């Protein structure tokens, strides 16, 4: 089994699967033999997590490999253009030919998404807030690696700019979720009851959102 070993002054041994990669965090003096016995015991769990990641990435392969992009839940082909900036026209994302490396491509697409997100997510948050009666104190974009959004103790909400890649139902769920945190700053029974009040099928939507979790690692 291939894995990346990270040693530190920690006292415990843990394994996690991040981005399809098996990462082992171990104490500085722990033997490799002990680590690999631990991995053997966790082999079924590790295989399950790796397979789950592979299933997600297979469905989003054109997005991950850079041949297509995702906007409002629709896959858009990326087509070269002589224009100065990346932009979406109809069902095509036009990318200037000067962005001729994966790094330049990702940076250009990220900048385009962020500009769209600043307007679209602010508008979505405002409308859902008005519809639910849940008030927030501020709004900003976030570049979080593992979260679609968060709400702090002062009821200021931050939304991941990559949300513009998702369809409206998924976006609405995330916005409702964060707005409900203005009433309950936890994931208590009362919190989930409030989420369900505004989105009765939230459990199904929440589960579907997990299939897009790999997107938060993109365009970095």
Secondary structure, 3 states (H helix, E strand, C coil): CCCEEEEECCCCCEEEEECCEEEEEEECCCCHHHHHHHHHHCHHHHHHHHHHHHHHHHHCHHHHCCCEEEECCEEEEEEEECCCCCEEECCEEEEECCCCCHHHHHHHHHHHHHHHHHHHHHHHHHHHHHHHCCCCCEEEEECCCCCCEEECCCCEEEEEHHHHHCCHHHHHHHHHHHHHCCCCCCCCHHHHHHHHHHCCCHHHHHHHHHCCHHHHHCCC
